[in-house]
Amino acid sequence: MLASKNKKFGMLLSLMTIATMPIVTLSASCQTKAKNDNALNMNVTKASFKNFNKEYTIKDVDLSLYTIKDEEEMVYVDLDEFLKNLEGLFDNKSFSSRIDEKNNKKFYEIKNDKNEVVNRLVIDWENNKITTPSTNFFFEIQKEQQLTDNSQFLETNYESKKDNEKSEVVFDLGKYKMDILYKDKKILLPFNVFNTLFMSYSFNNIYWNGKSLTNLEAGIDAHGNTEKEIKARIKKDQEIKNKPQTKKEREINFNHLAFAMDNFYGLKYHKEIKSFEEWIGPDYKQKLLSIDPKVFHQAYIDIFHKKLNELHTRINTLSYYDEYDEKETTREKLIKEKEKNFGKFFNDFNKNKAELVKNFEAKFGKKIDEFGPNDYIRYHGNTAIVTTLGFEDGTKDEIAKENEAWKHDTYFLMRHLMKQIEERNKKAKNKEKEGNKELKEIKNIVLDLSLNGGGSVNSMVRVFRLYDW
């Protein structure tokens, strides 16, 4: 563990006791290895938690936040308290836990019907490491979404192969100057680590603004302008901005950012990033460590929009030190100065997309948001061209209305179009005409993805399965 915990012990040997060293060594090896942080003087704050992710029912509750006296910059949470009180997102019946104080570890285990452990998470507070055979653990302890069944119509089988079957995923918090505490029988994790590992895997994020805790899907303005009530609770009614940033806070922020990027950035190997800190270089590191919000905000923009320069990484909102604005999103502000705030690849892509949309709408004589279901398909001889603008999952209520489902779920749009093709082929077999031309049987389907902005992977699989004839 970190030296600040004062968990090291020493042994002084006199030169006159060389002959007795084996006995002394044996004695030391028999001592318990159990270590804890009970001596730490900690402050405990109660904060109100409120959930705004409608996919999960989580009760409003007061949760404890811990800080070490005179080291208030790092906030810790009691892992078991959060798992228990966020029931609704977490399924506390899906796992059990046991503690091994002698070896300074706590185990969270998922078992099958035969009581065999099939997955586990190990919290090692001595070495500040969290290990698991598979990060699926973070999914497996969560409940299914209530509003959206994004696995509908899918039977999935996954195969995976490890280079080393005994290998595990290791989250080394100590490498990033973060500590795991074991105090008074409680596992205390850094709040930002809990958020990253236990919440973000399912697109949940808890905001701590110095006053309250708020959970929402993805993040502020991730899907357009976040509702006024939510944004006001998080950004307007906050206390962090009332105090200037400290060097220690910036260091903690940087270390967690490096932890997240090193462990979770999806294009890390493609971009040959061995270490986030090494990749950004000392100049950007110093800017991120700056206590001036204008400096570190611009550093975020430069790194994630210009240096990374790809389409799947973007800034939805800046820090609590950014001005509160309920009408305009951060993205809308930044895009006003594209050259300053985005890279060439991003700007070229969006320029080309805007041109494609313009030509597409001109050809059809209407705006895309005015399209009906039949506007997504066109015919050329025996070929049907189907356009998709994204891959969306509708909620259970949205897809329950047969005539409306296509608006919300791409699979139901495609299913509607497949029925239309079937009807057209029946007419073609009967030699019916469209105008003066005899209909031809559709034998080819072209899926037009030129305007497709991505979306749900499961939705994409469902759509492609329709074309697997």
Beta strands, then each sheet from edge to edge (+ up, - down):
strand 1: 42-51
strand 2: 61-68
strand 3: 71-78
strand 4: 96-100
strand 5: 105-111
strand 6: 117-124
strand 7: 129-132
strand 8: 169-172
strand 9: 181-183
strand 10: 186-190
strand 11: 204-208
strand 12: 212-217
strand 13: 377-380
strand 14: 383-387
strand 15: 433-434
strand 16: 437-438
strand 17: 444-448
sheet 1: 9+ 10- 3+ 2- 1+ 12+ 11-
sheet 2: 4+ 5- 6+ 7- 8+
sheet 3: 13+ 14- 17-
sheet 4: 15+ 16-
end
